[in-house]
Amino acid sequence: MPTVLITGAGRGIGLEFARQYAEAGWAVLAGARKPEGIAELMALEGDISAVQLDIADPAS
C-alpha cells in the first residue's frame, strides 16, 4: 500500500489532499496543529493516522 505524509492536514487543501489520498486507498500520515483538525481527519474514511504537529515548533 502506498503511503503519503501530509502536514497542514487539519484544514483547507491539506485536509482535501488527505481525503483524496485515503479514498484512493493510500495510507495517510497526517499532521495538524489543532485538535479540531485531528478530529476532522479522524472522521474521514480510510487508513488515516493523525498526530498533532506544528512544523514550526521543534518541540512538537
Secondary structure, 3 states (H helix, E strand, C coil): CCEEEEECCCCHHHHHHHHHHHHCCCEEEEEECCHHHHHHHHCCCCCEEEEECCCCCCCC
